[in-house]
Amino acid sequence: MAEKVKPYKNSDASKKEQVTEMFDTISNEYDGLNRVISFGIDVKWRNKVVKIVSQKKPENILDIATGTGDLAISLTATNAKEIIGLDISNGMLEVGRKKIASKKLDNIISMVIGDSENLPFEDNTFDAITVAFGVRNFENLEKGLSEILRVLKPNGVFVILETSVPTNPIYKFGYKIHCNFILPVIGKLFSKDKIAYNYLSESASVFPYGEALNNILRKIGFINVEDKPQTMGVATIYTASKA
């Protein structure tokens, strides 16, 4: 079970409510800071997710925790006819809608406000479902994954892109320096919400990764579960399917 880390420790609000507030607050700065914090490598990781999804030749795709729509926009390269980006933060979605409109992709991508743990879709709806840097923000990880399994079509593909901790001691040390010192400092200097980037760092450090997350996916009922560490293990791409 994932350790429940909340953005605002002095608040009695639920994790879901706090995450929504946090992303609404930082929505306009998120894309720029994200590029700086990841040194732009997150673009390469997302492209690998697109390549995996493309192999399934999906007609429709659901991108959960879509944020400002970076992955949803990239997924248009799969030639899917319909892509739905879902997020609980309307602030992030508004930024995404502007990006989508500027690229004239409104006829393919719809941005929908919604809860990953109570998806507003019928069973067996989507050929592919993706989550990039979002599963660690779920209030209830297993409930969210169960909902994803429910709306995924049989033989559909589920792909997660999430931060992870390197196993190599040298890389692990560098990762901890980046997460514990560099990331919070950047957040404090450039973010409206000084707490947000502390949360993003802390939540990444305690979230299950590798075989631990694989086992949770199998417990939920996913099959063909695999993990593919990226860039010395600082992120991992997980793939799974539905029987």
Disulfide bonds with the S-S distance in Angstrom:
none
